[in-house]
C-alpha cells in the first residue's frame, strides 16, 4: 500500500506498494514486448485496425508478436485496448506457461486483479511450483480483497523467490490478516535483504510501532524521512509512527512541511489505532485504512 497511513503494497511489475517496492522478475512494458510495433497507433482513429496492419496474416497471430503489440498499445496509454491484445496473446499461446505468466503480469499491472489471478493459476497448473507465479497470484488476491488466500499464496512464494519484495508483500498480508508479530518478522526479513529500500523500512517502522518497539520505530522512520529523497508520504508516516509511539507532541517540530490540520488528522488516526483493544485489531486497522488505494 503506497499510502500515507499504513502498510503499502507497491508493485513495479504491477506498484508499491503490497507499498504491494516492486515484484521481482515481473516484466514492464518494455520487456514484455521486446520491441515496438511500427506505425503510429496514437495517431490512428482506429487502434485495432492500425495494430492489425502492423503484421499481416499468421505472423500477427503469434503470441510473441501479440505481446509486442499489446505492450506498444499499453505504452500509449490505451489500457482497455492493451487488455484486449494481452487476452489475444494468451489465447494464441495455447497454454504456454511463459506467455501466460507475462500476460498475468500485464493484467496485474493494468489493474485487472481477477483476470491476473486466473492467469497466474493457469501458469501454475501448467508450470508447477513457480515462485514468481505464486507471488503474482498472492498479490492479485490481496488486491481483490481475498486476504487469506493472498496470505497463503505469498507464504508459499516468499521462500521460493527469496527477494525483499516477496517478504515485504508477505508482511503486508500478515498485517491485513491481523497478525502483527508475523508481519514484523516478514518485514525484518525484507529489510535484511534490502536495507536501503525506504518503502520496506517504512513498513518495518510501522510494524515495530504496532509491536511496541517505539524507539526503534521512531529512529528508523526519522532516518527515512530525513533523506533528501523522502516523499511526503514518508513524512506523513513519521507523524503516524510518532502518534503510535505516544510521542505525537514531537510531530510539529520533526515534520515542518505538512499542514497543521494534516498532522492532526494523522495523529488522530494513530490515537484511534492505539485505543483498539487487541494487537490484531490494531494491525488490521493500520493495514486496511488505505488498502483501497492499492
C-alpha positions in Angstrom: 0.0 0.0 0.0 1.9 3.0 -1.1 -0.1 5.4 1.0 0.1 8.0 3.7 -1.3 6.0 6.6 -0.5 2.3 6.6 1.4 -0.6 5.1 1.7 -0.4 1.4 1.7 -2.9 -1.4 3.7 -1.4 -4.2 4.3 -3.2 -7.5 6.7 -2.3 -10.1 5.6 -5.2 -12.1 2.2 -4.4 -11.4 3.3 -0.7 -8.0 4.2 -0.3 -4.2 3.0 -0.5 -2.9 1.6 -4.8 -1.1 3.6 -0.5 -0.7 2.3 -4.2 -2.9 8.5 -1.6 -3.8 8.4 -3.9 -6.7 7.8 -7.5 -7.6 10.9 -9.3 -8.6 11.0 -10.9 -12.0 7.9 -9.1 -13.4 8.4 -7.5 -16.8 7.5 -4.0 -17.6 6.1 -2.7 -20.8 9.5 -2.6 -22.5 10.4 -6.1 -21.6 7.0 -7.6 -22.4 7.2 -6.7 -26.0 10.9 -6.7 -26.6 10.4 -4.0 -29.2 7.9 -1.5 -30.7 5.5 -2.2 -33.5 5.9 0.2 -36.4 3.2 2.6 -37.3 1.5 5.3 -35.2 -1.3 3.8 -33.2 -1.7 7.1 -31.3 -2.4 9.0 -34.5 -4.9 6.5 -35.8 -8.6 6.8 -35.3 -8.9 3.1 -35.2 -6.3 1.5 -33.0 -7.4 -2.1 -33.7 -7.2 -1.6 -37.4 -3.8 0.1 -37.2 -2.5 -2.7 -34.9 -3.8 -5.5 -37.1 -2.0 -3.9 -40.0 1.3 -4.0 -38.2 2.0 -7.6 -39.0 -0.1 -9.5 -41.6 -1.6 -13.0 -41.5 -0.3 -15.8 -39.3 2.7 -13.8 -38.3 0.5 -11.3 -36.5 -1.2 -14.1 -34.5 2.0 -15.4 -33.0 1.8 -14.8 -29.2 5.2 -13.1 -29.1 4.0 -10.5 -31.7 0.7 -10.1 -29.9 2.7 -9.3 -26.8 4.7 -6.7 -28.6 1.6 -5.1 -29.9 -0.1 -5.1 -26.5 3.0 -3.5 -24.9 3.0 -0.8 -27.6 -0.7 -0.1 -27.0 -0.1 -0.1 -23.3 2.8 2.4 -23.6 0.5 4.7 -25.5 -2.0 4.7 -22.5 -4.7 2.7 -24.2 -5.5 0.5 -21.2 -8.7 -1.2 -22.4 -7.2 -1.9 -25.9 -4.0 -3.3 -24.3 -6.0 -5.7 -22.2 -7.7 -6.9 -25.3 -4.4 -7.7 -27.0 -3.0 -9.3 -23.9 -6.1 -11.6 -23.9 -5.4 -12.4 -27.6 -1.8 -13.2 -26.8 -2.9 -15.6 -24.0 -5.3 -17.4 -26.5 -2.6 -17.6 -29.1 -0.2 -19.0 -26.6 -2.4 -22.1 -26.2 -1.4 -22.6 -22.6 2.3 -21.8 -22.8 3.3 -21.1 -19.2 5.9 -18.4 -20.0 3.5 -16.4 -22.2 0.6 -16.9 -19.7 2.8 -15.6 -16.9 3.7 -12.5 -19.0 0.0 -11.9 -19.6 -0.8 -12.3 -15.9 1.9 -9.7 -15.1 0.3 -7.3 -17.5 -3.2 -7.9 -16.1 -1.9 -7.1 -12.7 0.0 -4.1 -13.8 -3.1 -2.7 -15.5 -5.3 -3.3 -12.5 -7.3 -6.3 -13.7 -6.7 -8.3 -10.5 -9.2 -11.1 -11.0 -8.0 -11.8 -14.6 -4.5 -11.7 -13.3 -5.3 -14.3 -10.6 -6.9 -16.6 -13.2 -3.8 -16.3 -15.5 -1.4 -17.0 -12.6 -3.4 -20.1 -11.7 -3.2 -21.3 -15.2 0.6 -20.7 -15.3 0.9 -22.7 -12.0 -1.3 -25.5 -13.3 0.9 -25.9 -16.4 4.3 -24.9 -15.0 4.4 -26.4 -11.5 5.5 -24.6 -8.3 6.6 -21.3 -9.8 7.6 -18.8 -7.2 7.1 -15.8 -9.5 3.6 -17.0 -10.4 2.7 -17.6 -6.7 4.0 -14.1 -5.8 1.8 -12.6 -8.5 -1.2 -14.7 -7.5 -0.9 -13.7 -3.9 -0.6 -10.0 -4.9 -3.6 -10.3 -7.2 -5.6 -12.0 -4.4 -4.8 -9.2 -1.9 -5.7 -6.6 -4.5 -9.0 -8.4 -5.0 -9.7 -8.4 -1.2 -9.1 -12.1 -0.7 -6.7 -11.6 2.2 -6.4 -15.2 3.5 -6.0 -16.6 0.0 -3.3 -14.0 -0.7 -1.6 -14.7 2.5 -1.5 -18.4 1.8 0.0 -17.9 -1.7 2.6 -15.4 -0.5 3.6 -17.6 2.3 4.4 -20.3 -0.3 6.0 -17.8 -2.7 8.4 -15.9 -0.4 10.7 -18.9 0.5 10.9 -19.8 -3.2 11.5 -16.3 -4.5 13.7 -15.2 -1.6 13.5 -11.5 -2.5 12.9 -8.4 -0.4 9.8 -7.6 -2.2 8.3 -11.1 -1.7 8.8 -10.8 2.1 7.6 -7.3 2.1 4.3 -8.4 0.4 4.1 -11.3 2.9 4.4 -8.8 5.7 1.6 -6.7 4.3 -0.6 -9.8 4.0 0.1 -10.7 7.6 -0.9 -7.1 8.6 -4.1 -7.2 6.7 -4.9 -10.6 8.3 -4.3 -9.1 11.8 -1.1 -11.0 12.5 1.3 -8.2 13.8 4.1 -10.5 15.0 4.2 -12.4 11.8 4.1 -9.1 9.8 7.0 -7.7 11.8 9.1 -10.9 11.2 8.4 -10.7 7.4 9.3 -7.1 7.2 12.5 -7.8 9.1 13.4 -10.4 6.5 12.7 -8.0 3.7 14.7 -5.2 5.4 17.7 -7.6 5.9 17.6 -8.3 2.1 17.2 -4.7 1.1 18.4 -2.4 3.9 18.4 0.7 1.7 14.8 0.3 0.5 12.9 3.2 2.1 9.5 1.7 1.5 10.4 -1.5 3.2 12.0 0.4 6.1 8.7 2.4 6.4 6.7 -0.9 6.6 9.1 -2.2 9.2 8.9 1.0 11.3 5.1 0.9 11.2 5.1 -2.8 12.3 7.7 -2.1 15.0 5.5 0.7 16.3 2.5 -1.6 16.5 4.6 -4.2 18.3 5.6 -1.6 21.0 9.1 -1.2 19.8 8.7 2.6 19.8 12.2 3.8 20.0 13.3 1.5 17.1 10.2 2.6 15.1 10.8 6.3 15.6 14.5 6.1 14.9 14.0 4.2 11.7 11.2 6.3 10.4 13.1 9.5 11.3 16.0 8.3 9.2 13.8 7.5 6.2 12.0 10.9 6.4 15.3 12.8 6.8 16.6 11.6 3.4 16.7 14.3 0.7 14.6 12.0 -1.5 12.0 11.4 1.2 8.4 11.7 -0.1 5.5 13.4 1.5 4.0 10.0 2.3 7.1 9.0 4.2 7.0 12.2 6.2 3.3 11.5 6.9 4.3 8.0 8.1 6.8 9.6 10.5 3.9 11.5 12.1 1.9 8.3 12.2 4.7 6.4 13.9 5.2 9.2 16.4 1.5 9.0 17.2 1.6 5.2 17.5 4.5 5.6 19.9 2.7 8.1 22.1 5.0 10.9 21.0 2.6 13.0 18.9 3.7 16.2 20.6 7.0 15.9 18.7 5.4 15.8 15.3 5.2 19.6 14.6 8.9 20.1 15.4 10.0 17.0 13.4 7.9 17.4 10.3 7.6 21.1 9.3 6.4 20.8 5.8 3.0 19.3 6.4 -0.1 21.4 7.1 -1.2 21.5 10.8 -4.6 20.0 10.1 -3.0 17.1 8.2 -0.7 16.4 11.1 -3.7 16.5 13.5 -5.6 14.1 11.3 -2.7 11.6 11.2 -2.3 11.8 15.0 -6.0 11.3 15.5 -5.8 8.2 13.3 -2.8 6.9 15.3 -4.6 7.5 18.6 -7.7 5.6 17.3 -5.4 2.7 16.5 -3.7 2.8 19.8 -7.0 2.7 21.6 -8.1 -0.6 20.0 -8.4 -3.5 22.3 -6.1 -6.1 20.7 -2.9 -6.3 18.6 -5.0 -8.0 15.9 -7.4 -5.1 15.7 -4.6 -2.6 15.6 -2.8 -4.4 12.8 -6.0 -4.7 10.7 -6.8 -1.0 11.2 -3.4 0.1 10.1 -3.4 -2.2 7.1 -6.9 -1.7 5.8 -7.1 2.1 6.4 -5.6 2.6 3.0 -5.9 -0.7 1.2 -8.5 0.6 -1.2 -5.8 2.8 -2.9 -3.6 -0.1 -3.9 
